[in-house]
Amino acid sequence: MADKQYRYEVHVTPDMIRHSQILDVLYFVNVLFGLVLLLAILLTGLSAKMRNLAARITTKHYPQTLLWLLFFTVFTWVIGFPLDYYAGRVVPLEFGLTHQTFGSWMGDQLKNLAIGLVTSMLFVPLALWAIRRFRQWWIAVCLGAIPIVILGVIIVPVIIDPLFNKFEPFHREPLRGRLLAEATRAGIPNADVFEINASKQTTTMNAYVTGIGPTKRIVLYDTLLAKMDDDEIVSVMGHEMGHYV
């Protein structure tokens, strides 16, 4: 029997349009702000001052690099915090897209900062080493980035994502079977299905496919499961799987 075809009608409200317009403006503001901030750090000599401070703390080159990264990351995070607060908390609260407390939201921001610091301290020194070691350093950096990106796709679902949400295996049938069948048709076989407690952070609905190889998984927001029926969820996931492949 052929699969049933479902048609869904989307009603665009004035609030949806206004929210989209705000996000578009924030995107360009973030890009411009980032460029201006980097230029300011370079042209005002602040970067050199961070380097000199690191050199006064230690004479060893590698620890100096790590200290400079620490100073740079924390400084840019603090300067950019007002914009992040407006985009990540004020706007979602205004449109009823979150009920997350400030403490919980701030905890997530600090986790992101820590992850960024650890990632930078692991991989940026490697890039700087390649720049000093190879004349055509851009080729070495690009080639070296390939296994790092693949490793990131593998470990993020099992190491990073659980820092922000609780992941539980999803066993509800027949929905689980339908999702796995849809994934197989989309060229994503042998995936696991998980539900996360996204409702602690947002009122929005979402579902996505992440990971690669042994960490490949389908992830469903609990808000999605609460607000949509099985046919609608399968339709949403079919769209997401098309983007994944």
C-alpha positions as a LaTeX table, in Angstrom:
\begin{tabular}{lrrr}
\hline
Residue & $x$ (\AA) & $y$ (\AA) & $z$ (\AA) \\
\hline
Met1 & 0.00 & 0.00 & 0.00 \\
Ala2 & 1.33 & 3.42 & $-0.89$ \\
Asp3 & 2.09 & 5.77 & 1.98 \\
Lys4 & $-0.56$ & 8.35 & 2.75 \\
Gln5 & 0.20 & 11.89 & 1.70 \\
Tyr6 & $-0.43$ & 14.63 & 4.25 \\
Arg7 & $-0.86$ & 18.31 & 3.52 \\
Tyr8 & $-0.26$ & 20.89 & 6.22 \\
Glu9 & $-1.17$ & 24.54 & 6.07 \\
Val10 & 1.10 & 27.10 & 7.72 \\
His11 & $-0.49$ & 30.25 & 9.09 \\
Val12 & 1.99 & 33.14 & 9.14 \\
Thr13 & 1.15 & 35.68 & 11.84 \\
Pro14 & 2.42 & 39.27 & 12.19 \\
Asp15 & 4.44 & 38.19 & 15.25 \\
Met16 & 6.14 & 35.47 & 13.19 \\
Ile17 & 7.09 & 38.02 & 10.54 \\
Arg18 & 8.39 & 40.49 & 13.14 \\
His19 & 10.39 & 37.76 & 14.88 \\
Ser20 & 11.95 & 36.72 & 11.57 \\
Gln21 & 12.85 & 40.33 & 10.79 \\
Ile22 & 14.51 & 40.76 & 14.19 \\
Leu23 & 16.55 & 37.59 & 13.65 \\
Asp24 & 17.66 & 38.82 & 10.22 \\
Val25 & 18.81 & 42.15 & 11.66 \\
Leu26 & 20.59 & 40.42 & 14.55 \\
Tyr27 & 22.45 & 38.17 & 12.13 \\
Phe28 & 23.98 & 41.11 & 10.25 \\
Val29 & 24.60 & 43.04 & 13.48 \\
Asn30 & 26.49 & 40.05 & 14.88 \\
Val31 & 28.65 & 39.75 & 11.77 \\
Leu32 & 29.45 & 43.48 & 11.74 \\
Phe33 & 30.06 & 43.55 & 15.50 \\
Gly34 & 32.45 & 40.61 & 15.28 \\
Leu35 & 34.48 & 42.22 & 12.50 \\
Val36 & 34.66 & 45.58 & 14.27 \\
Leu37 & 35.64 & 43.96 & 17.56 \\
Leu38 & 38.47 & 41.96 & 15.95 \\
Leu39 & 39.78 & 45.06 & 14.17 \\
Ala40 & 39.61 & 47.06 & 17.39 \\
Ile41 & 41.57 & 44.41 & 19.31 \\
Leu42 & 44.25 & 44.41 & 16.62 \\
Leu43 & 44.49 & 48.15 & 15.86 \\
Thr44 & 44.41 & 49.34 & 19.48 \\
Gly45 & 47.28 & 47.04 & 20.41 \\
Leu46 & 45.13 & 45.11 & 22.85 \\
Ser47 & 46.16 & 41.82 & 21.28 \\
Ala48 & 49.83 & 42.73 & 21.78 \\
Lys49 & 49.11 & 43.63 & 25.40 \\
Met50 & 47.52 & 40.21 & 25.93 \\
Arg51 & 50.60 & 38.61 & 24.38 \\
Asn52 & 52.94 & 40.64 & 26.59 \\
Leu53 & 50.95 & 39.76 & 29.70 \\
Ala54 & 51.19 & 36.08 & 28.81 \\
Ala55 & 54.95 & 36.47 & 28.26 \\
Arg56 & 55.35 & 37.99 & 31.75 \\
Ile57 & 53.55 & 35.01 & 33.27 \\
Thr58 & 55.58 & 32.32 & 31.48 \\
Thr59 & 58.53 & 32.20 & 29.10 \\
Lys60 & 57.42 & 28.96 & 27.43 \\
His61 & 55.88 & 29.48 & 24.00 \\
Tyr62 & 53.05 & 26.94 & 24.17 \\
Pro63 & 51.68 & 28.13 & 27.57 \\
Gln64 & 51.94 & 31.71 & 26.27 \\
Thr65 & 49.69 & 30.78 & 23.37 \\
Leu66 & 47.17 & 29.16 & 25.72 \\
Leu67 & 47.15 & 32.20 & 28.00 \\
Trp68 & 46.62 & 34.56 & 25.06 \\
Leu69 & 43.71 & 32.40 & 23.91 \\
Leu70 & 42.24 & 32.53 & 27.42 \\
Phe71 & 42.51 & 36.34 & 27.59 \\
Phe72 & 41.15 & 36.79 & 24.07 \\
Thr73 & 38.21 & 34.40 & 24.48 \\
Val74 & 37.08 & 35.76 & 27.84 \\
Phe75 & 37.45 & 39.39 & 26.70 \\
Thr76 & 35.43 & 38.93 & 23.51 \\
Trp77 & 32.80 & 36.93 & 25.43 \\
Val78 & 32.36 & 39.71 & 28.01 \\
Ile79 & 32.21 & 42.46 & 25.37 \\
Gly80 & 29.70 & 40.53 & 23.30 \\
Phe81 & 27.55 & 39.46 & 26.25 \\
Pro82 & 24.96 & 42.30 & 25.98 \\
Leu83 & 24.24 & 41.40 & 22.36 \\
Asp84 & 24.12 & 37.69 & 23.20 \\
Tyr85 & 21.75 & 38.41 & 26.10 \\
Tyr86 & 19.40 & 40.39 & 23.89 \\
Ala87 & 19.38 & 37.81 & 21.09 \\
Gly88 & 19.36 & 34.72 & 23.29 \\
Arg89 & 17.07 & 35.80 & 26.12 \\
Val90 & 15.25 & 39.10 & 25.62 \\
Val91 & 13.90 & 38.26 & 22.16 \\
Pro92 & 12.77 & 34.69 & 23.04 \\
Leu93 & 11.04 & 35.98 & 26.18 \\
Glu94 & 9.30 & 38.73 & 24.24 \\
Phe95 & 7.80 & 36.20 & 21.82 \\
Gly96 & 7.01 & 33.55 & 24.43 \\
Leu97 & 9.57 & 31.12 & 23.03 \\
Thr98 & 11.16 & 30.32 & 26.39 \\
His99 & 10.41 & 30.10 & 30.08 \\
Gln100 & 13.99 & 29.29 & 31.06 \\
Thr101 & 15.19 & 31.03 & 34.21 \\
Phe102 & 18.09 & 33.45 & 34.03 \\
Gly103 & 20.22 & 31.12 & 36.15 \\
Ser104 & 19.63 & 28.18 & 33.82 \\
Trp105 & 20.25 & 30.33 & 30.74 \\
Met106 & 23.43 & 31.75 & 32.23 \\
Gly107 & 24.61 & 28.25 & 33.07 \\
Asp108 & 24.24 & 27.27 & 29.41 \\
Gln109 & 26.22 & 30.36 & 28.34 \\
Leu110 & 29.06 & 29.49 & 30.72 \\
Lys111 & 29.09 & 25.92 & 29.41 \\
Asn112 & 29.38 & 27.27 & 25.87 \\
Leu113 & 32.24 & 29.52 & 26.98 \\
Ala114 & 34.06 & 26.60 & 28.61 \\
Ile115 & 33.59 & 24.40 & 25.53 \\
Gly116 & 34.92 & 27.20 & 23.32 \\
Leu117 & 37.95 & 27.64 & 25.56 \\
Val118 & 38.78 & 23.94 & 25.62 \\
Thr119 & 38.32 & 23.62 & 21.85 \\
Ser120 & 40.49 & 26.66 & 21.16 \\
Met121 & 43.25 & 25.51 & 23.49 \\
Leu122 & 43.31 & 22.09 & 21.83 \\
Phe123 & 43.28 & 23.08 & 18.18 \\
Val124 & 44.41 & 26.69 & 17.70 \\
Pro125 & 47.99 & 25.94 & 18.86 \\
Leu126 & 48.08 & 23.16 & 16.25 \\
Ala127 & 47.08 & 25.64 & 13.56 \\
Leu128 & 49.75 & 28.10 & 14.72 \\
Trp129 & 52.34 & 25.29 & 14.67 \\
Ala130 & 51.36 & 24.47 & 11.08 \\
Ile131 & 51.68 & 28.15 & 10.12 \\
Arg132 & 55.25 & 28.22 & 11.47 \\
Arg133 & 56.19 & 24.80 & 10.11 \\
Phe134 & 54.87 & 24.83 & 6.54 \\
Arg135 & 55.35 & 27.44 & 3.80 \\
Gln136 & 51.97 & 26.55 & 2.27 \\
Trp137 & 50.41 & 26.49 & 5.69 \\
Trp138 & 46.84 & 27.02 & 4.45 \\
Ile139 & 46.96 & 23.60 & 2.77 \\
Ala140 & 48.23 & 21.94 & 5.95 \\
Val141 & 45.59 & 23.67 & 8.08 \\
Cys142 & 42.77 & 22.70 & 5.70 \\
Leu143 & 43.89 & 19.09 & 5.50 \\
Gly144 & 44.38 & 18.89 & 9.26 \\
Ala145 & 40.92 & 20.33 & 9.85 \\
Ile146 & 39.21 & 17.47 & 7.99 \\
Pro147 & 39.78 & 14.73 & 10.62 \\
Ile148 & 39.11 & 17.26 & 13.40 \\
Val149 & 35.72 & 18.15 & 11.92 \\
Ile150 & 34.85 & 14.46 & 11.47 \\
Leu151 & 35.89 & 13.76 & 15.06 \\
Gly152 & 33.71 & 16.67 & 16.21 \\
Val153 & 30.65 & 15.31 & 14.38 \\
Ile154 & 31.23 & 11.94 & 16.06 \\
Ile155 & 31.75 & 13.13 & 19.65 \\
Val156 & 29.36 & 16.10 & 19.90 \\
Pro157 & 26.17 & 13.98 & 20.23 \\
Val158 & 27.60 & 11.85 & 23.04 \\
Ile159 & 29.87 & 14.30 & 24.90 \\
Ile160 & 28.80 & 17.90 & 24.25 \\
Asp161 & 25.01 & 17.73 & 23.72 \\
Pro162 & 24.33 & 15.85 & 27.00 \\
Leu163 & 25.90 & 18.78 & 28.89 \\
Phe164 & 22.83 & 20.84 & 27.99 \\
Asn165 & 19.96 & 18.34 & 27.93 \\
Lys166 & 19.01 & 14.92 & 29.20 \\
Phe167 & 18.86 & 12.34 & 26.40 \\
Glu168 & 16.66 & 9.28 & 26.86 \\
Pro169 & 16.14 & 6.42 & 24.39 \\
Phe170 & 12.79 & 6.74 & 22.63 \\
His171 & 10.84 & 3.48 & 22.57 \\
Arg172 & 7.26 & 4.51 & 21.75 \\
Glu173 & 5.86 & 2.40 & 18.95 \\
Pro174 & 4.79 & 2.55 & 16.22 \\
Leu175 & 6.34 & 6.04 & 15.92 \\
Arg176 & 9.88 & 4.82 & 16.54 \\
Gly177 & 9.58 & 2.19 & 13.82 \\
Arg178 & 8.17 & 4.70 & 11.36 \\
Leu179 & 11.02 & 7.12 & 12.04 \\
Leu180 & 13.65 & 4.41 & 11.54 \\
Ala181 & 11.97 & 3.32 & 8.30 \\
Glu182 & 11.96 & 6.93 & 7.09 \\
Ala183 & 15.63 & 7.24 & 8.03 \\
Thr184 & 16.52 & 4.07 & 6.11 \\
Arg185 & 14.73 & 5.37 & 3.01 \\
Ala186 & 16.70 & 8.63 & 3.36 \\
Gly187 & 20.01 & 6.75 & 3.44 \\
Ile188 & 20.47 & 6.97 & 7.24 \\
Pro189 & 20.27 & 3.34 & 8.41 \\
Asn190 & 21.01 & 2.00 & 11.90 \\
Ala191 & 20.31 & 5.26 & 13.71 \\
Asp192 & 19.22 & 5.46 & 17.35 \\
Val193 & 16.19 & 7.52 & 18.41 \\
Phe194 & 16.34 & 9.80 & 21.44 \\
Glu195 & 14.03 & 12.23 & 23.24 \\
Ile196 & 15.42 & 15.29 & 25.03 \\
Asn197 & 13.92 & 17.51 & 27.72 \\
Ala198 & 14.07 & 20.67 & 25.62 \\
Ser199 & 11.00 & 22.06 & 27.39 \\
Lys200 & 13.24 & 23.23 & 30.24 \\
Gln201 & 14.73 & 25.75 & 27.80 \\
Thr202 & 12.20 & 26.47 & 25.06 \\
Thr203 & 8.58 & 26.27 & 24.00 \\
Thr204 & 9.55 & 25.73 & 20.35 \\
Met205 & 9.36 & 22.37 & 18.62 \\
Asn206 & 12.27 & 20.72 & 16.87 \\
Ala207 & 13.70 & 17.42 & 15.68 \\
Tyr208 & 17.01 & 16.72 & 14.01 \\
Val209 & 19.50 & 14.11 & 12.90 \\
Thr210 & 23.06 & 14.32 & 14.23 \\
Gly211 & 26.25 & 12.34 & 14.53 \\
Ile212 & 27.97 & 9.94 & 12.18 \\
Gly213 & 28.82 & 6.26 & 12.34 \\
Pro214 & 28.29 & 4.84 & 15.84 \\
Thr215 & 26.89 & 8.13 & 17.21 \\
Lys216 & 24.28 & 8.65 & 14.47 \\
Arg217 & 20.94 & 9.49 & 16.07 \\
Ile218 & 17.49 & 10.95 & 15.56 \\
Val219 & 16.62 & 13.48 & 18.28 \\
Leu220 & 13.08 & 14.59 & 19.16 \\
Tyr221 & 12.20 & 17.54 & 21.40 \\
Asp222 & 9.69 & 16.65 & 24.10 \\
Thr223 & 7.78 & 19.78 & 23.03 \\
Leu224 & 7.38 & 18.26 & 19.56 \\
Leu225 & 6.08 & 15.00 & 21.00 \\
Ala226 & 3.60 & 16.88 & 23.17 \\
Lys227 & 2.18 & 19.12 & 20.43 \\
Met228 & 2.21 & 16.99 & 17.26 \\
Asp229 & 0.67 & 13.68 & 16.33 \\
Asp230 & 2.69 & 10.83 & 14.84 \\
Asp231 & 1.94 & 11.68 & 11.21 \\
Glu232 & 3.08 & 15.27 & 11.69 \\
Ile233 & 6.29 & 14.16 & 13.46 \\
Val234 & 7.17 & 11.75 & 10.65 \\
Ser235 & 6.57 & 14.55 & 8.14 \\
Val236 & 8.86 & 16.92 & 10.06 \\
Met237 & 11.59 & 14.29 & 10.33 \\
Gly238 & 11.34 & 13.44 & 6.65 \\
His239 & 12.14 & 17.06 & 5.89 \\
Glu240 & 15.06 & 17.13 & 8.35 \\
Met241 & 16.51 & 13.88 & 7.00 \\
Gly242 & 16.47 & 15.33 & 3.51 \\
His243 & 18.74 & 18.14 & 4.74 \\
Tyr244 & 21.00 & 15.72 & 6.65 \\
Val245 & 21.88 & 13.65 & 3.60 \\
\hline
\end{tabular}
